[in-house]
Amino acid sequence: MVKVLIADDHLEVRKLLQVTLEKNGYEVMVVKNGQQAWQILNQEGDVQLAILDWILPEMDGVEVCRKLQTEHKSSLFYVILLIAPESTDKIAAALQAGANDYVIKPFENDELLARLKVGERIIDLQKELTQAQKLESIGQLASGIAHEINTPIQYIGDNIRFMQEAFQDLKKLLTQYDKLANQIQKANFPSDMILELESLIQEIDLEYLNEEVPQAIRQSIQGVEHVTKIVRAMKEFAHPGVADKTHVDMNRTIESTITIATNKWKYYATIETDFDPELPPVYCMAAEINQVILNLIVNAADAISEAAKDVSQDKGTITVRTRRRGQWAEIRVADTGPGISDEIRDKIFNPFFTTKEVGKGSGQGLAICRSIIVEKHGGTISFETEVGKGTNFTIRLPLKSSGGDTDIEANYATGKTNPFCG
């Protein structure tokens, strides 16, 4: 059921709107001033449709729109303003402030409902676009993942075929040993049989098989483990899970994302990890955080690869660290790329801004990262950079639940929280 927020300081209007919307299948939240409306829109992640009166106590509807535009620029909201006939000359200013639509009072119920449906469709399209961008990132990794899986599978197959042939040779040798053992039991073993046995040992190169068969088996086991690790990481990364937050082992989810992105960084960089083993579980949406970490790692790899085109150099380094900082979980992703120039530092979180070639980047990656960290999780994302030296992105996520009343570490220590469940 779609939630709609109604904010109006007239009781009759509030009741009329509430009855009309509830009859048409909406779940309605009602407030009587702009400050209350702002608090709900600022905190309630599932309220995306709002009908606000222009003139409200404490904070008018236009100011609510302006704050949403400023502080939740990347979030999905659709706001309809109720405007008095004498205020129609200010409609342009309201739309510029961030309102999506307006209805002039007194309004027709059918018109208002139709405009709400438009808002629903636009929000749905925006959600589909965001999901498409995530799937695009996964799709770009698909060929790399196929390559990563194909390589160990190939040497598993080669080793198994080798062991198959080697076993046939060993079978011949064992058969000859059986004949020799039978002759020894009869105390009558001819010298030509000894010669035949020695010839067979030379033919199959028994010393070589003794060295290579165990190595082939070890490689096959390593290959199977490699494939298992890749598949497990892909499942953990792509698992849709639920929209709600859960307690997540951040070190493990980052490690899975690094594995998934291997083909994007391994040709240009090495990855070093420095995980805090005492980091408590983080209350977050795992799939969303995976997407943030993936974006930062891929961006770091791209930056290093671009630098390598200009200067002949060894592989760069991407370093991923986790730490606890008071009541925050801190994640740092640093690279030895070219750094970010002064001219664009204040633009990198802007939607559609990109320094990549046409067709290689939509400019949505860091904007989405900021939306996920700041607006959906109440965290922070920042960066430090030095031209010619590299860039270090720092993410901080709160170690408390959304209600702020549950310390995750405390519950974890007492056994009330299992970070691997849910």
C-alpha positions in Angstrom: 0.0 0.0 0.0 1.4 3.4 -1.0 1.9 5.9 1.8 1.0 9.6 1.3 1.8 12.4 3.7 -0.8 15.2 4.1 0.2 18.5 5.7 -2.5 21.1 6.1 -3.4 23.4 9.0 -7.2 23.2 8.3 -8.9 20.3 10.0 -11.6 20.1 7.4 -9.1 19.9 4.5 -7.1 17.2 6.3 -10.1 15.1 6.9 -11.4 15.5 3.3 -8.0 14.5 1.9 -7.6 11.6 4.3 -11.0 10.1 3.6 -10.6 10.5 -0.2 -7.2 8.9 -0.3 -8.0 6.1 2.0 -11.1 5.2 -0.1 -8.8 4.9 -3.0 -6.4 2.5 -1.4 -3.7 4.8 0.0 -2.2 4.7 3.5 -2.3 8.2 4.9 -0.2 10.1 7.4 -1.6 13.4 8.5 0.2 16.4 10.1 -0.8 20.0 10.6 2.4 22.0 10.2 5.5 22.1 8.0 7.9 21.2 10.7 6.1 17.9 11.3 6.0 17.2 7.6 9.7 17.8 7.2 10.5 15.5 10.1 8.6 12.7 8.6 10.0 13.1 5.1 13.5 13.5 6.5 13.2 10.2 8.5 10.6 7.9 7.0 12.2 6.1 4.1 8.9 4.7 2.8 7.0 8.0 2.5 7.7 9.4 -1.0 4.4 11.0 -1.9 3.3 14.2 -0.2 0.5 16.7 -0.4 1.5 20.0 1.3 -0.4 23.2 1.7 1.6 26.2 0.5 0.9 28.1 3.7 1.7 26.1 6.8 2.7 27.0 10.4 6.3 26.8 11.4 7.5 26.0 7.9 5.6 26.5 4.7 5.3 23.9 1.9 7.7 25.6 -0.4 10.4 25.6 2.3 9.9 21.9 2.9 10.4 21.4 -0.9 13.5 23.5 -0.8 15.0 21.5 2.1 14.2 18.2 0.3 15.9 19.6 -2.8 19.0 20.6 -0.8 19.4 17.7 1.7 17.8 14.8 -0.2 18.6 15.7 -3.8 19.2 12.1 -4.8 16.2 10.6 -3.0 12.8 9.8 -4.5 10.0 12.2 -3.5 7.0 13.6 -5.3 5.5 16.6 -3.7 2.2 18.2 -4.7 1.5 21.7 -3.4 -2.0 23.0 -2.6 -2.1 26.6 -3.8 -4.7 29.3 -3.3 -6.0 31.0 -6.4 -4.4 34.3 -5.4 -1.0 32.7 -5.2 -0.8 31.3 -8.8 1.7 33.9 -9.8 4.2 32.2 -7.5 3.9 28.7 -9.1 7.1 29.0 -11.0 9.0 29.8 -7.8 7.4 26.8 -6.1 8.5 24.5 -8.9 12.0 25.9 -8.9 12.1 25.3 -5.1 11.5 21.6 -5.7 7.8 21.0 -5.8 6.8 18.5 -8.5 3.2 19.5 -9.1 0.5 21.7 -7.8 -3.3 21.8 -7.4 -5.3 25.0 -7.1 -7.8 25.1 -4.3 -10.7 24.3 -4.3 -9.7 21.1 -6.1 -11.5 18.3 -7.7 -10.9 14.9 -6.1 -10.4 13.2 -9.5 -7.8 15.7 -10.5 -5.9 15.3 -7.3 -6.0 11.5 -7.5 -4.8 11.6 -11.2 -1.9 13.8 -10.2 -1.0 11.3 -7.4 -1.0 8.5 -9.9 1.4 10.5 -12.1 3.7 10.9 -9.0 3.5 7.1 -8.4 4.5 6.4 -12.0 7.4 8.8 -11.9 8.7 7.4 -8.6 8.4 3.9 -10.1 10.4 4.9 -13.1 13.1 6.5 -10.9 13.4 3.3 -8.9 13.7 1.3 -12.1 16.4 3.6 -13.4 18.3 3.2 -10.1 18.0 -0.6 -10.3 19.0 -0.6 -14.0 22.1 1.3 -13.0 22.9 -1.3 -10.4 22.3 -4.1 -12.9 24.5 -2.3 -15.4 27.3 -2.4 -12.9 26.8 -6.1 -12.4 26.4 -6.6 -16.1 29.8 -5.0 -16.7 31.3 -7.4 -14.3 29.6 -10.5 -15.9 32.2 -11.1 -18.6 35.0 -10.6 -16.1 33.4 -13.1 -13.7 33.0 -15.6 -16.5 36.7 -15.2 -17.2 37.6 -15.6 -13.6 35.6 -18.8 -13.4 36.8 -20.1 -16.7 40.5 -19.9 -15.8 40.4 -22.2 -12.7 37.8 -24.5 -14.5 40.2 -24.8 -17.4 43.2 -26.0 -15.3 40.9 -28.2 -13.3 39.8 -29.9 -16.6 43.4 -30.2 -17.8 44.6 -31.7 -14.5 41.8 -34.1 -14.4 42.5 -35.3 -18.0 46.2 -35.6 -17.0 45.3 -37.7 -13.9 43.1 -39.8 -16.1 45.9 -40.6 -18.5 48.4 -41.0 -15.6 46.1 -43.5 -13.8 46.0 -45.6 -17.0 49.8 -45.8 -16.9 49.8 -46.5 -13.2 47.3 -49.2 -13.8 49.7 -50.9 -16.2 52.4 -50.7 -13.6 50.3 -52.1 -10.9 49.2 -55.0 -13.1 52.9 -55.8 -13.7 53.6 -55.6 -10.0 50.8 -58.1 -9.4 52.4 -60.5 -11.9 55.7 -60.0 -10.2 54.2 -60.6 -6.7 52.6 -63.8 -8.0 55.9 -65.1 -9.3 57.7 -64.2 -6.1 55.2 -66.2 -4.2 56.0 -69.1 -6.4 59.7 -68.4 -5.8 60.2 -68.5 -9.6 60.6 -65.0 -11.0 62.3 -64.8 -14.3 64.8 -62.1 -15.2 62.9 -61.1 -18.3 60.0 -60.0 -16.1 62.3 -57.8 -14.0 63.5 -56.2 -17.2 60.0 -55.8 -18.4 59.0 -54.1 -15.2 62.0 -51.7 -15.3 61.2 -50.9 -19.0 57.6 -50.0 -18.0 58.8 -47.8 -15.2 60.9 -45.9 -17.7 58.1 -45.8 -20.2 55.6 -44.2 -17.9 58.2 -42.1 -16.2 57.2 -43.1 -12.7 59.4 -40.5 -11.0 57.6 -37.7 -13.0 54.2 -39.1 -12.1 55.2 -39.2 -8.4 55.9 -35.5 -8.6 53.2 -34.3 -10.9 50.1 -36.2 -9.9 50.0 -34.8 -6.3 50.6 -31.3 -7.7 47.8 -31.8 -10.2 45.5 -32.8 -7.4 46.4 -29.8 -5.3 45.9 -27.5 -8.2 42.5 -29.0 -8.9 41.4 -28.6 -5.3 42.7 -25.0 -5.4 40.7 -24.4 -8.6 37.5 -25.8 -7.1 38.0 -23.6 -4.0 38.6 -20.6 -6.3 35.4 -21.2 -8.2 33.5 -21.8 -5.0 34.8 -18.5 -3.6 33.8 -16.6 -6.7 30.3 -18.1 -6.9 29.7 -17.6 -3.1 30.9 -13.9 -3.4 28.6 -13.4 -6.4 25.6 -14.9 -4.6 26.3 -12.7 -1.5 26.7 -9.6 -3.7 23.7 -10.1 -5.9 21.3 -11.6 -3.3 18.3 -9.3 -3.3 17.7 -9.9 0.4 15.1 -7.6 1.8 14.6 -3.8 1.7 15.0 -3.6 5.5 18.3 -3.1 7.3 20.0 -6.1 8.9 23.1 -6.7 10.9 26.0 -7.2 8.5 29.6 -8.4 8.9 31.2 -5.5 7.1 34.6 -7.2 6.6 33.0 -10.2 5.0 30.7 -8.3 2.7 33.7 -6.1 1.5 35.8 -9.2 0.9 33.0 -10.6 -1.3 32.7 -7.4 -3.3 36.5 -7.4 -3.8 36.3 -10.9 -5.2 33.4 -10.0 -7.5 35.4 -7.0 -8.9 38.6 -9.0 -9.4 38.5 -8.7 -13.2 38.2 -4.9 -13.0 41.3 -4.3 -10.9 43.7 -7.2 -11.2 45.3 -6.0 -14.5 46.1 -2.6 -13.1 46.4 -2.9 -9.3 46.9 -5.1 -6.3 44.4 -4.9 -3.4 45.6 -4.7 0.1 43.1 -5.2 2.9 43.4 -4.2 6.6 40.2 -5.3 8.4 39.5 -4.6 12.0 38.7 -8.1 13.4 36.8 -6.4 16.3 34.5 -4.3 14.1 30.9 -5.0 15.3 28.2 -5.9 12.9 26.8 -2.8 11.1 23.0 -2.2 10.9 22.6 -1.5 7.1 21.1 -2.6 3.8 23.8 -5.1 2.7 23.0 -4.9 -1.1 23.2 -1.1 -1.0 26.5 -1.1 0.8 27.9 -3.7 -1.6 27.0 -1.3 -4.4 28.9 1.5 -2.8 32.0 -0.5 -2.2 31.9 -1.9 -5.7 31.6 1.7 -7.2 34.6 2.9 -5.1 36.8 -0.1 -6.0 36.0 0.1 -9.7 36.5 3.9 -9.7 39.9 3.4 -8.1 40.9 0.8 -10.6 39.8 3.0 -13.5 41.8 5.9 -12.1 44.9 3.8 -11.8 44.5 2.4 -15.3 44.0 5.9 -16.8 47.3 7.0 -15.1 49.1 3.9 -16.5 48.2 5.1 -20.0 50.2 8.2 -19.6 53.2 6.9 -17.7 54.9 3.6 -17.9 54.6 2.2 -14.3 54.1 -0.8 -12.2 50.7 -1.8 -10.9 49.0 0.6 -8.6 47.6 -0.2 -5.2 44.1 -0.1 -3.8 43.9 -0.3 0.0 40.7 -1.1 1.8 40.6 -0.7 5.6 37.9 -1.0 8.2 38.0 0.5 11.7 35.7 1.3 14.6 35.7 5.0 15.4 33.6 5.5 18.5 30.0 4.7 17.5 30.9 4.6 13.8 32.1 1.9 11.5 34.7 3.5 9.2 35.6 2.1 5.7 38.4 3.6 3.7 39.1 2.9 0.0 42.4 4.5 -1.1 44.2 4.3 -4.4 47.5 5.4 -5.9 45.9 6.9 -8.9 46.4 10.5 -10.3 44.2 12.1 -7.7 41.3 14.6 -8.3 42.0 18.0 -9.7 41.0 21.1 -7.9 38.5 22.1 -10.6 36.2 19.1 -10.2 36.5 18.3 -6.5 33.2 20.0 -5.6 31.4 18.3 -8.5 32.2 14.6 -8.1 29.0 13.8 -6.1 26.8 15.7 -8.5 24.4 13.5 -10.6 25.5 12.9 -14.2 29.0 14.4 -13.6 31.7 12.1 -15.0 35.3 12.5 -16.3 35.1 9.2 -18.2 34.7 8.9 -21.9 31.2 8.8 -23.5 29.7 5.4 -23.0 32.0 4.4 -20.1 30.3 6.2 -17.3 26.9 7.7 -16.5 28.0 10.0 -13.8 25.6 8.4 -11.3 28.0 6.2 -9.4 29.2 8.6 -6.7 25.8 10.4 -6.5 24.1 7.1 -5.8 26.9 6.3 -3.2 26.2 9.5 -1.4 22.5 8.9 -1.4 22.9 5.4 0.0 25.4 6.4 2.7 24.0 9.8 3.8 20.3 9.6 3.2 19.5 5.9 3.6 21.9 5.1 6.4 22.6 8.4 8.2 26.3 8.1 7.6 29.0 10.3 5.9 31.1 9.9 2.8 34.1 12.2 2.1 37.4 12.1 0.4 41.0 13.3 0.6 43.0 13.6 -2.6 46.4 14.8 -3.8 47.2 15.3 -7.5 49.8 12.7 -8.6 49.5 10.8 -5.3 46.0 9.3 -5.2 42.6 9.5 -3.5 41.2 8.2 -0.2 37.4 7.9 0.2 36.1 7.5 3.8 32.7 6.1 4.6 31.3 6.2 8.1 28.2 4.2 9.1 26.5 4.4 12.5 26.8 1.4 14.8 23.3 1.9 16.1 20.0 0.7 14.8 17.7 3.1 12.9 15.8 3.9 16.1 19.1 4.9 17.9 18.2 2.8 20.9 20.1 -0.4 20.2 23.8 -0.6 20.4 24.6 -3.4 18.0 27.9 -4.3 19.6 26.3 -4.6 23.0 23.6 -7.0 21.6 26.2 -8.9 19.7 28.3 -9.4 22.8 25.3 -10.7 24.8 24.3 -13.1 22.0 21.1 -11.1 21.1 22.3 -10.3 17.6 23.5 -12.8 15.0 25.2 -10.9 12.1 24.8 -13.9 9.7 21.1 -14.3 10.2 18.3 -12.6 8.5 
